[in-house]
Each structure stands twice: as structure tokens, then as C-alpha cells.
Amino acid sequence: MAEALLKETYTFVSDLLKNQLHQDFIYHNFIHTQRVLKSTQEIMEHTELSEEDQLVLQLSALLHDVGYTKGCEKHEEKSVIITREFLKSKDVDEKIIAKVSDCIMATVFDAEPENQLEKIIRDADASHFAKPYFEEASEYLRIELELLNKKKYSPSKWREENIRVLRDVHRYYTAYALEYWQPKKEAILKDLVKKNKKRKEKKELAKLKSKYKAQYKSANPDRSIQTFYRVALRNHIKLSDIADTKANILLSVNAIIISLVLSNLISKLDNPSNAYLIWPTIVFITFSIISMVLSIIATRPNVTRGQFTKEDVEQKKVNLTFFGNFHRMKLEEYQWAIDEMLKDKDYVYSSLTKDLYFLGKVLDRKYRILRTTYSIFMAGMIISVIAFAISFNSQAQTNREATSALQQGYYIELIHQPKDASPA
């Protein structure tokens, strides 16, 4: 009879939890019930119990969490209600029902078991603290609490909570659990403490690294010095590129202007009637040529001797960062010079400072010539337009005067002709 009842109970609990238990219960499900039943049977095998007590324990293990199908709050009491209804429907003795109910209520977390049966079911319900699947079961419980909006733990906080429960709250009651499960539980607790310590040490180390890194940045002037040279050199090179671009624009524009003048205006100057265009064209071409010449001067590279001596390096006179000072040297000599320079931090900074200074001098020359070039180009455009306007105006006035003189000569001729003569 007991075996049949257990089978029916097993089927009942399996169907109930699989069909009516909410999907958020990923820990308190049928797998947990099976594990508690297995742990209960493990303790029973090493404990002298009557057949009735064995039946009570197995029924309690199967039915202790069925109340979760009605919600989390007071699920033990709900489990007792469902258990009593089910066992009564199977004509189970009231004495057994009462024992099963007491065992289920003994699984309340802060309850203190009063007899051997309650101690066994209590130890079986917490057997996962000493099982290889502890980490998996613990993680499922953490996620379940979060899904049910009970409490949210980060993995590190959950580890600390597990340490607290295993060390300060939970304890085993039966002789079997104390002998076989307690050492395993302590090993798991030790591993949790070790992991938590490592995490804290790693966190503290990260804080220290961050702290000393910040202090190093503020206390070490080399970093700010390097940043200064890097930014300054980049800006100088960028300004040099801008100057070269501006000079190329002027060269291109003036080349186009001269090409148009040569192809359109010069061919017309052979005609005496276009003599008035000669001087404006000369002015126009002159200013364009001057602009082109100055643009070429602004971008024309300077040729240096490209050599240095060992004395120059030893006396820190040569700037090894500029190619013009070493392009004629042999590789071995240049490598030696660089090695000597890198031995002395002040020499490195001195070389970078010289590089900045002479780049600045080159930029000053380029931009002064470019400013002059743009001014000449602008003045040439204005003067050329004015010259063309004056020439066109003078030519127009000359044409009007010539036309007027011809007309006056024609009328005088008419006046002095004989009256009987007819105009031709």
C-alpha cells in the first residue's frame, strides 16, 4: 500500500508542478523536489526508522513545495492544505497526515525541528549546500528571487549572502548529515570565501592602480612635456601644409590667368586698333608673374649640408630630429648619434625644442611671403581692372572725337560746294 501511495503521490506532484507552477520558479520546481526526495532516502538508508516514518518522510519530501503553485507567501501552509486534501482523498490515516503536515512546516527557514523526522526533512531540504550541484542550484535561486521581484542580488552580493547563510545561519541536525554533508558544506564555504577574497583583492588592486596611475600622471612632468611637444609639432606641420596649399592655389590661379591672357589678348595686340590694350595687359601679366614667383619662393625648400661631426653630438649642437642635418651621413654614424642623444633626456628635449623653433622660423618666412603674395595678387587684380577700364574709356573717347571730326568736315564741305552742284 505504501509503495502504491508513493507512486500516486509522485505522479500527482509531478503533474501539479509541471502544469500549475509558474515558469518563474526555476529553483522551486520538480527537479528540486526530486533532489530533496533523493537526499531524504539517502539519510533514511543510514538511519533506523519504521516503515511508517519512512513513508511520512518520503511523502513530506514530495509534497513540501506544492504550495508554490498558489504563490510564494506562506507556501508551507498552502502545501499543508493541498497535502491534507490529497492524502484524505487517498484514505490515508490522520496520524500520518498530521506527521507529514508537521514535517512540511518544519521546512520553514527559521523553524526549529522538534523531532527526528523534522530534522531529516529539514536536512534533506538543505542538502544542496553539500552537493556538487550547489553552484547551479544557488544561481537558479538567485535568478528566481529576481524574477519574482523578491530581491535582486548581483553575483558578488549573492556570494556574500551564501557565505553568510552557510556560516552563520544554516546548520545540519542529523548524525548522517553532520558526518558526511557538513565537511562538504565547509569545503564549499571555504571555496566561496576564497573566491570572495580574491574578488575583493582584485577590486582593491584595481582601485590602487587607478589611484597611483592618477598620481603618476599628475606627479610625472614627462607626460605633460611629451604632450606639449607632440601637439606643438603637429600644429606646426599642419600650418606648414596649409601654407603650401595656399601657395599652390595661387600658382594654379595665376598659371590659368596667364594662359588665358596669352591665348586671347596677346594675339589681338598686333592690330593697331587694339593698341590701347597693351599697357593694361602688361600690368595684368606683371602682377600675375610676381605672384607666381613669390608663391614658388614660399614653397621652395632650403638645401642644407646634411652632415655633422662627433663633436657636434657631444656638444649637443646638432638637431638630429631634422633630416637636413643628417641626410648625407652613414647609417652607422647616425645610429651612434641617436644612441648618444637618447642617453640624455635633456638632449632629447633640446633637439625637439630646436626642431620647434626652426619650424616656427620656416613658418614665419612662408606666411610673410604668402601675405605679400596675396596682397600683390589682390592689388594686381584691382589695378588691372582699373587700367582696362581707363583704356576702354580713353579709346571710346578717342573714337567719339574721331567720329565728331569726320562729321564736322563733311558739313563744311557741303557748305562750300556751288549751289548748282548736287551732292555726290
Salt bridges, closest charged atoms under 4 A:
GLU3 OE2 - LYS7 NZ 3.94
GLU8 OE1 - LYS90 NZ 3.57
ASP24 OD2 - HIS22 ND1 3.45
GLU42 OE1 - LYS131 NZ 3.00
GLU52 OE2 - LYS99 NZ 3.00
ASP53 OD1 - LYS99 NZ 3.39
ASP65 OD2 - HIS32 NE2 3.32
ASP65 OD2 - HIS64 NE2 3.10
GLU73 OE2 - LYS150 NZ 2.67
GLU76 OE2 - HIS75 NE2 2.96
GLU94 OE2 - ARG84 NH2 2.44
GLU112 OE2 - ARG171 NH2 2.96
ASP125 OD1 - HIS32 NE2 3.26
ASP125 OD1 - HIS64 NE2 3.30
GLU136 OE2 - ARG35 NH2 3.23
GLU139 OE2 - ARG142 NH2 2.62
GLU144 OE2 - HIS28 ND1 2.83
GLU146 OE1 - ARG142 NH1 3.92
GLU160 OE2 - ARG199 NH2 3.09
GLU161 OE2 - ARG164 NH2 2.71
ASP168 OD1 - ARG167 NE 3.68
ASP191 OD2 - LYS195 NZ 3.39
ASP222 OD1 - LYS345 NZ 3.64
ASP244 OD1 - LYS366 NZ 2.85
ASP312 OD2 - ARG305 NH2 3.90
GLU340 OE2 - LYS343 NZ 3.25
ASP344 OD2 - LYS316 NZ 2.44
ASP364 OD2 - ARG368 NE 3.05
